[in-house]
Amino acid sequence: MKAAHGYAVIDTETTGILTGWHHRIAEIAIVHVDPHGTITDEWVTLVNPERDLGPQAIHGIRAADARRAPRFEHLASELVERLSGRVVVAHNWTFDAMHLRAEFSRLGIDTPFEPDAGLCTMRAAGRARLGSGRSLVDCCAAAGLPERAWHTALADAQGAGELLGFLLRHAPDAVRVTDAQLNAANWTWPHLERRHTPAAHRTAIGHVEPHFLAKLVERMPRDGEPAVDAYYAMLDDALLDRQISATEGDALVEIAHDLGLHKNEVVALHLSYLRDLAREAWADQVVTDEERNDLLTVAILLALDPAIVETILDEERDAVREPGPERQIGGLVLRPGDKVVLTGAMRRERADIAAEAAAAGIRVTGSVSKQTRVLAAADPDSMSGKAKRARECGVPVVSEHAFLQALARLVG
């Protein structure tokens, strides 16, 4: 049997615990460690799980990042190349092995990733009597290893890699390689076409997404007025919760391209939209502080100078209101009898939200239809089946915060 070239320490962040419940890998990292315990290479990528991301409060992965990431099938050849010929290691190997088996199985690929096929640093730390809890954080602390921003795949794989190095130097018997682990290292994988798929990474903390207008290309001016009703309709939905998610921004760019709009035309449409809102605000002859702040919020979201709000309000004070599509001042409004759907791991318990909504006459249903008023999501960029269905039906997807605010206004 061939000796292994070293170790491949792997960590996964997933949408949930059980593969039987269709939970998927959302981030994966592999750290190479040489036979002496030195880290020699690192690789990490987000994975598009094609479903809701689950406990985002724990793993911190944004749907806006994950939806742009490659699917597992596009990463399979990269993973095989990085794992082949190496003893596979993980902290709580049984968990990562279960998810790896499930992902490769979806592609019709057999794997060697059985419970005894990987070196588990959690079990090894117990054999070495580190005197710590089972968690990676506790084991690394007991070994005197540095703190990290835990619960990202790369940080956890680095921590497990350093823990492996510590055990190789101080308790080699605890990490002695078995025949089952060598068999897995020498597994004969099927030929997979090398895709050269770029890795996708988390958005850095503090990073500001470029405004969706920045993605519009400049075009030559043209004669005639463009048809813009479809753009306005999408803008109405996007601004319902007074934020524009990455998904909504991409959709606005796509429809602008489909309509052949150039950037200057879109800016003009945004000014016209803001003017419509100002007219609505003046409909009762009074503009409240709340309405003024709402107009400022919309102006900022549409990349307009906030100072223009007062100018437009002054200009529209005495304007004659012409019949036309009304823009909702103040965003989302709920009414008794509305049907709503919830998706994602929300900050508040879903059962509590559903009970509060029911008491206000709102019907919380389990599936989205064209009669659904809104889908309230823990993450407005959600890739859950409900979110996909909502977008197909033209049902607005709003944030949990916006939904709860609208619910509070209805109750109050």
C-alpha positions in Angstrom: 0.0 0.0 0.0 1.3 3.4 -0.9 2.3 5.8 1.8 0.3 9.0 2.0 1.9 12.3 0.9 0.7 14.0 4.0 -2.7 15.2 5.3 -5.7 17.0 3.9 -7.6 18.7 6.7 -11.1 19.5 5.7 -13.9 21.6 7.3 -17.4 22.2 6.0 -20.0 24.8 6.9 -23.5 23.4 6.1 -27.1 24.5 5.9 -28.0 22.1 8.7 -27.0 18.9 10.5 -28.7 16.1 8.7 -28.2 15.1 5.0 -31.4 13.2 5.2 -33.2 16.5 5.5 -31.5 17.7 2.3 -29.0 19.9 4.2 -26.1 20.8 2.0 -22.5 22.1 2.1 -22.3 25.9 1.9 -18.6 26.4 2.4 -15.6 24.0 2.2 -11.9 24.4 3.1 -9.0 22.1 2.7 -5.6 22.7 4.4 -2.6 20.6 3.4 -0.3 19.5 6.3 3.0 17.8 5.6 4.1 14.6 7.6 5.9 16.8 10.1 2.8 18.8 11.0 3.5 22.0 9.0 0.7 23.7 7.0 1.8 23.9 3.3 -1.3 25.0 1.4 -4.8 26.4 2.0 -7.9 26.5 -0.2 -11.5 27.6 0.6 -14.6 28.4 -1.4 -18.3 29.0 -0.8 -20.6 26.5 -2.4 -24.1 27.3 -3.8 -26.3 24.9 -1.8 -29.3 25.8 -4.0 -31.5 26.1 -0.9 -31.9 28.2 2.3 -28.7 28.7 4.2 -30.1 27.6 7.6 -28.3 28.8 10.7 -26.7 32.0 9.3 -26.3 33.4 12.8 -23.7 30.7 13.4 -21.8 30.3 10.1 -22.4 33.9 8.9 -22.7 33.1 5.2 -24.7 35.7 3.2 -27.1 34.4 0.6 -25.9 37.2 -1.7 -22.4 35.6 -1.6 -23.5 32.0 -1.7 -25.9 32.4 -4.7 -22.9 33.6 -6.8 -20.7 30.7 -5.7 -20.2 27.5 -7.8 -22.3 24.4 -7.2 -20.7 21.3 -5.7 -20.7 19.5 -9.0 -18.4 22.3 -10.4 -15.9 21.8 -7.5 -15.8 18.0 -7.4 -12.7 17.6 -9.5 -10.9 20.3 -7.5 -11.8 18.5 -4.3 -10.7 15.1 -5.6 -7.3 16.5 -6.7 -6.7 18.1 -3.2 -7.8 15.0 -1.3 -6.1 12.3 -3.4 -3.0 10.6 -1.9 -3.5 12.2 1.5 -4.9 11.1 4.8 -8.2 13.0 5.3 -8.5 14.8 8.6 -11.4 16.7 10.3 -12.5 17.7 13.7 -15.5 15.5 14.2 -14.8 13.6 11.0 -18.1 11.7 11.1 -20.0 15.0 10.4 -17.9 16.1 7.5 -17.7 12.6 6.1 -21.5 12.3 6.1 -21.9 15.6 4.1 -19.1 14.7 1.6 -20.7 11.3 1.0 -24.0 12.9 0.4 -22.7 15.6 -2.0 -20.6 13.1 -4.1 -23.5 10.6 -4.1 -25.8 13.2 -5.7 -23.3 13.1 -8.6 -23.3 9.3 -8.7 -19.8 9.1 -7.4 -18.8 6.5 -4.7 -16.4 7.7 -2.0 -14.2 6.2 0.7 -15.5 8.5 3.3 -16.8 6.1 5.9 -16.6 6.8 9.6 -13.2 5.0 10.0 -11.7 6.4 6.8 -10.6 9.8 8.3 -8.4 10.9 11.1 -10.6 12.7 13.7 -8.7 15.3 15.7 -11.6 15.4 18.2 -11.1 11.7 19.1 -7.3 12.1 18.9 -7.4 15.0 21.4 -9.3 12.7 23.7 -6.7 9.9 23.3 -4.0 12.4 24.0 -5.7 13.5 27.2 -5.6 17.2 26.4 -8.0 17.8 29.3 -10.4 19.9 27.2 -14.0 19.7 25.9 -14.7 18.2 22.6 -15.1 21.4 20.6 -12.3 22.5 18.3 -12.1 25.8 20.2 -11.6 24.0 23.5 -9.0 21.5 22.0 -7.0 24.3 20.4 -7.1 26.4 23.6 -5.9 23.3 25.6 -3.0 22.9 23.1 -2.0 26.6 23.5 -2.9 27.4 19.9 -4.0 30.9 18.8 -7.6 32.1 18.8 -9.4 32.5 15.5 -12.6 33.8 14.0 -14.2 30.4 14.4 -17.1 29.0 12.4 -15.7 29.8 9.0 -14.5 26.8 7.0 -11.0 28.1 6.5 -10.5 29.2 10.2 -11.8 25.9 11.4 -9.6 23.9 9.0 -6.6 26.0 9.9 -7.3 25.3 13.6 -7.7 21.6 13.0 -4.5 21.6 10.9 -2.6 23.3 13.7 -4.1 20.9 16.3 -3.0 18.0 14.1 0.5 19.4 14.0 0.5 19.7 17.8 -0.6 16.1 18.2 2.0 14.8 15.7 4.8 16.5 17.7 3.5 15.8 21.2 1.3 12.7 21.1 2.1 10.8 17.8 0.4 7.7 19.0 -2.9 9.5 19.2 -2.8 10.3 15.5 -1.2 7.1 14.2 -2.5 6.4 10.6 -4.6 3.3 10.2 -5.0 0.9 7.3 -8.5 2.2 6.7 -7.2 5.8 6.5 -4.4 4.7 4.0 -7.0 2.9 1.9 -9.0 6.1 1.7 -5.9 8.1 0.8 -5.2 5.6 -2.1 -8.8 5.5 -3.3 -9.3 5.1 -7.0 -11.5 8.0 -8.1 -13.3 8.1 -11.4 -11.9 10.5 -14.0 -13.5 13.9 -13.5 -13.0 16.7 -16.1 -10.9 19.5 -14.6 -13.1 22.6 -14.6 -10.7 25.3 -13.2 -13.7 26.8 -11.3 -12.8 30.0 -9.5 -13.3 29.9 -5.8 -15.9 32.2 -4.3 -15.3 33.9 -1.0 -17.2 35.6 1.7 -17.7 39.4 1.4 -15.2 41.0 3.8 -16.6 42.7 6.9 -17.1 46.4 6.2 -17.1 45.9 2.4 -19.8 47.9 0.7 -21.4 46.4 -2.4 -21.2 48.7 -5.4 -24.6 50.1 -6.2 -26.5 48.2 -8.8 -26.4 51.3 -11.1 -22.6 50.7 -11.4 -23.3 47.5 -13.3 -25.2 49.3 -16.0 -23.2 50.0 -19.1 -23.3 53.3 -20.9 -25.3 53.2 -24.2 -25.8 55.7 -26.9 -28.9 57.9 -26.5 -31.8 57.0 -28.7 -34.9 58.6 -30.2 -38.3 57.9 -28.5 -39.4 57.1 -25.1 -38.4 53.6 -23.7 -41.1 51.3 -22.3 -40.5 51.4 -18.6 -43.6 50.0 -16.9 -41.8 46.7 -16.2 -38.9 48.5 -14.6 -41.2 50.6 -12.4 -43.1 47.4 -11.3 -39.9 45.7 -10.3 -38.8 48.8 -8.5 -42.0 48.8 -6.5 -41.4 45.3 -5.3 -37.7 45.9 -4.6 -38.4 49.0 -2.5 -41.3 47.4 -0.5 -39.1 46.8 2.5 -37.0 49.9 1.9 -33.9 47.9 1.0 -32.6 46.5 -2.2 -31.1 43.1 -1.8 -28.3 41.9 -4.1 -30.8 39.6 -5.8 -33.2 42.5 -6.5 -30.3 44.7 -7.6 -29.2 42.1 -10.1 -32.8 41.7 -11.3 -33.1 45.5 -11.8 -29.9 45.5 -13.9 -31.2 42.6 -15.9 -34.5 44.2 -16.8 -32.8 47.5 -17.6 -30.5 45.7 -20.0 -33.6 43.8 -21.5 -35.3 47.2 -22.0 -32.1 48.6 -23.6 -31.9 51.4 -20.9 -28.7 53.2 -20.5 -27.5 54.5 -17.1 -28.7 58.1 -17.7 -32.2 56.9 -18.5 -32.3 54.8 -15.3 -31.2 57.8 -13.2 -34.0 59.8 -14.9 -36.5 57.0 -14.1 -35.3 57.0 -10.5 -35.9 60.8 -10.2 -39.4 60.4 -11.7 -40.1 57.6 -9.3 -39.1 59.8 -6.3 -41.2 62.6 -7.7 -44.2 60.3 -7.8 -43.6 59.4 -4.2 -43.4 63.1 -3.3 -46.8 63.7 -5.0 -48.3 60.9 -2.9 -46.9 62.5 0.2 -48.6 65.8 -0.6 -51.9 64.1 -1.3 -53.3 65.1 2.1 -51.6 68.5 2.0 -49.2 67.6 4.7 -45.7 65.9 4.6 -44.9 64.3 7.9 -41.4 63.7 9.2 -42.0 60.0 8.7 -42.8 60.6 5.0 -39.9 62.9 4.6 -37.5 60.3 6.1 -39.0 57.7 3.8 -38.3 59.8 0.7 -34.7 60.3 1.9 -34.3 56.5 2.3 -35.6 55.9 -1.2 -33.3 58.5 -2.6 -30.3 57.0 -1.0 -31.3 53.5 -2.2 -31.6 54.8 -5.8 -28.2 56.5 -5.6 -29.7 60.0 -5.8 -28.4 63.0 -3.9 -30.6 63.2 -0.7 -30.6 67.0 -1.0 -32.8 66.7 -4.0 -35.7 65.5 -1.8 -36.4 68.9 -0.4 -36.2 70.4 -3.9 -38.7 67.9 -5.3 -41.1 68.3 -2.3 -41.1 72.1 -2.8 -41.7 71.7 -6.6 -44.5 69.2 -6.0 -46.3 71.0 -3.2 -48.9 72.7 -5.5 -48.7 70.2 -8.3 -52.0 68.9 -9.7 -52.1 65.2 -9.1 -52.7 63.3 -12.3 -54.3 59.8 -12.4 -51.7 57.1 -12.6 -50.1 54.2 -10.7 -49.8 55.0 -7.0 -46.5 54.4 -5.2 -46.9 53.2 -1.7 -45.5 55.8 0.8 -43.8 54.1 3.7 -43.2 50.8 2.2 -44.9 47.6 3.1 -48.5 47.8 4.4 -50.3 44.7 5.7 -54.1 44.3 5.9 -56.2 41.7 7.6 -56.8 38.8 5.3 -53.4 39.0 3.6 -51.6 35.8 3.1 -47.9 35.7 4.0 -45.2 33.0 4.0 -42.1 32.8 6.2 -38.7 31.3 5.3 -35.3 30.9 6.9 -33.9 30.8 10.4 -35.3 34.0 11.8 -34.1 35.9 14.9 -37.5 35.5 16.4 -39.2 32.1 16.8 -41.4 31.5 13.7 -44.2 30.1 15.9 -44.3 33.4 17.8 -44.4 35.5 14.6 -47.1 33.3 13.1 -49.2 33.6 16.3 -48.8 37.4 16.4 -49.7 37.6 12.7 -52.8 35.4 13.1 -54.0 37.6 16.0 -53.9 40.6 13.6 -55.9 38.7 10.9 -52.9 37.8 8.7 -52.9 34.3 7.3 -49.4 32.6 7.5 -49.3 29.8 5.0 -46.7 27.2 4.3 -46.4 27.6 0.5 -46.2 30.5 -1.9 -48.8 31.2 -4.5 -49.8 34.2 -6.7 -52.2 35.1 -3.9 -49.4 35.5 -1.4 -48.9 39.2 -0.3 -45.2 38.8 0.6 -42.6 36.3 1.5 -40.8 37.3 4.7 -37.2 36.0 4.7 -34.5 35.8 7.3 -32.2 36.8 4.4 -33.9 38.6 1.5 -31.4 37.0 -0.9 -32.6 33.6 0.3 -32.3 30.6 -2.1 -34.9 28.5 -0.4 -37.6 26.8 -2.5 -40.1 29.2 -1.2 -38.0 32.2 -2.3 -37.5 30.7 -5.7 -41.3 30.1 -6.0 -42.0 33.7 -4.9 -39.7 35.1 -7.6 -41.4 33.0 -10.2 -44.9 34.2 -9.0 -43.8 37.9 -8.8 -44.3 37.8 -5.0 -42.1 40.4 -3.2 -39.4 39.0 -0.8 -39.0 41.3 2.2 -36.8 41.2 5.2 -37.9 39.8 8.6 -37.4 43.3 10.1 -39.6 45.0 7.5 -42.4 42.4 7.9 -42.3 42.8 11.7 -42.5 46.6 11.4 -45.5 46.3 9.1 -47.1 43.9 11.4 -46.5 46.2 14.4 -48.1 49.1 12.5 -51.2 46.9 11.7 -51.5 45.8 15.4 -50.8 49.3 16.8 
